Amino acid sequence: MDAENLIPIAYSDAKEIKSFAFAGNNKLKSINFPNVEKINEGAFEGCINLASVTLGIEPPELGKNVFGYENVLVRRIVFHIPHNANLVAYKIFFNNLEIDVNNANKVKIGTPTLPL
């Protein structure tokens, strides 16, 4: 897929991402949900070009396989969280996704929220 065809998604007011909301969207490049509280099952399943996820101060509750079967897409995603994020809660969040919160290649702390 050509880079110019990839799209970012940003919803500052979204509180919940419904099950399979973006599933199969191979044009999705990045997501920015600074206020999301819950991401339901399979919301980003099959989003093979998703490379960047920006979240807010508190980590969202995750449904089953949000990033595909056994969250396989997590291996290629970089997560961005604000400098004032709840790191204790995020350690649990990332542990559930089998990511070390201290891995600077996977978790960028202090990254500003992307513009809408």
Backbone torsions as a table, in degrees:
resi	resn	phi	psi	omega
1	MET	NA	135.8	178.4
2	ASP	-70.0	139.8	-178.8
3	ALA	-58.0	-34.2	-178.4
4	GLU	-68.8	-16.4	178.3
5	ASN	-90.4	-7.8	179.2
6	LEU	-80.1	143.6	-175.2
7	ILE	-123.9	145.1	170.6
8	PRO	-91.3	152.5	176.2
9	ILE	-124.1	129.4	178.2
10	ALA	-138.8	125.3	177.1
11	TYR	-135.4	100.4	-177.0
12	SER	-72.0	-23.1	-177.0
13	ASP	-96.5	-6.2	-176.2
14	ALA	-67.0	128.6	177.3
15	LYS	-102.9	-25.4	-177.5
16	GLU	-144.8	138.1	174.7
17	ILE	-105.8	119.9	-175.9
18	LYS	-68.7	159.4	178.0
19	SER	-55.8	130.9	175.7
20	PHE	59.0	23.6	-176.3
21	ALA	-56.0	-41.3	-178.0
22	PHE	-116.5	9.5	-175.2
23	ALA	-52.8	132.7	176.6
24	GLY	80.6	1.1	-180.0
25	ASN	-79.2	96.7	-177.6
26	ASN	-82.6	2.7	174.9
27	LYS	-95.1	-9.5	-176.6
28	LEU	-72.5	120.5	-175.8
29	LYS	-102.1	-45.3	-178.2
30	SER	-147.8	153.9	176.1
31	ILE	-128.9	144.8	-179.1
32	ASN	-134.8	102.8	-179.0
33	PHE	-128.0	77.4	-174.2
34	PRO	-68.8	-17.0	-177.7
35	ASN	-118.7	10.5	-177.6
36	VAL	-68.6	135.9	-179.9
37	GLU	-106.7	-22.3	-178.7
38	LYS	-150.4	134.5	173.7
39	ILE	-119.7	117.9	-173.5
40	ASN	-84.3	173.4	-174.0
41	GLU	-48.2	130.5	171.7
42	GLY	62.4	17.8	-174.4
43	ALA	-53.7	-34.7	-178.1
44	PHE	-121.6	21.6	178.7
45	GLU	-59.8	131.2	177.2
46	GLY	79.7	6.2	177.5
47	CYS	-84.1	76.0	-168.5
48	ILE	-67.7	-17.0	179.2
49	ASN	-102.7	4.9	178.5
50	LEU	-67.5	120.3	-175.3
51	ALA	-122.7	-16.5	-173.9
52	SER	-141.4	130.7	177.9
53	VAL	-127.1	120.1	177.5
54	THR	-109.2	125.2	-177.9
55	LEU	-121.8	176.4	-176.6
56	GLY	-95.8	-160.7	-175.6
57	ILE	-62.7	-41.7	179.3
58	GLU	-104.9	137.6	177.2
59	PRO	-70.4	146.5	178.3
60	PRO	-78.2	157.5	170.3
61	GLU	-71.5	137.4	-177.7
62	LEU	-109.7	134.3	171.6
63	GLY	-79.1	-174.7	-179.1
64	LYS	-72.7	133.3	172.9
65	ASN	49.3	46.1	179.9
66	VAL	-53.3	-40.4	-178.3
67	PHE	-105.1	38.7	178.3
68	GLY	94.2	175.6	-178.6
69	TYR	-52.1	123.7	-177.1
70	GLU	53.5	28.4	178.4
71	ASN	51.7	41.1	-175.7
72	VAL	-57.9	-31.5	-178.2
73	LEU	-68.6	-17.9	-177.8
74	VAL	-58.0	-28.4	-177.8
75	ARG	-60.1	-27.0	-176.7
76	ARG	-109.9	1.8	-176.7
77	ILE	-95.6	139.3	170.8
78	VAL	-103.5	127.7	179.6
79	PHE	-97.7	136.0	179.0
80	HIS	-116.7	126.5	177.3
81	ILE	-131.8	150.9	-176.8
82	PRO	-68.9	159.8	-178.3
83	HIS	-61.8	-26.9	-179.1
84	ASN	-97.7	22.0	-179.5
85	ALA	-65.8	153.5	175.8
86	ASN	-76.8	90.8	-173.6
87	LEU	-67.0	-29.8	177.1
88	VAL	-62.9	-48.0	178.9
89	ALA	-66.3	-38.4	179.8
90	TYR	-67.8	-30.6	176.4
91	LYS	-60.7	-40.6	177.3
92	ILE	-67.1	-45.6	179.3
93	PHE	-55.7	-51.5	-177.5
94	PHE	-71.8	-31.7	175.7
95	ASN	-61.3	-39.1	177.6
96	ASN	-64.5	-26.1	177.4
97	LEU	-96.3	5.3	-179.7
98	GLU	60.5	44.3	177.1
99	ILE	-122.1	135.5	174.9
100	ASP	-79.8	118.1	-178.1
101	VAL	-60.0	-21.6	179.8
102	ASN	-87.6	-0.9	179.2
103	ASN	-79.7	100.7	-175.4
104	ALA	-65.5	-16.0	176.3
105	ASN	-80.4	-17.3	-178.1
106	LYS	-111.8	-29.3	-176.8
107	VAL	-127.8	116.4	178.9
108	LYS	-103.3	111.0	-179.9
109	ILE	-96.1	133.5	178.6
110	GLY	94.2	6.0	177.3
111	THR	-74.1	126.5	179.1
112	PRO	-65.7	153.1	176.8
113	THR	-62.6	138.6	-179.7
114	LEU	-68.6	147.1	178.3
115	PRO	-67.1	150.8	178.9
116	LEU	-82.7	NA	NA
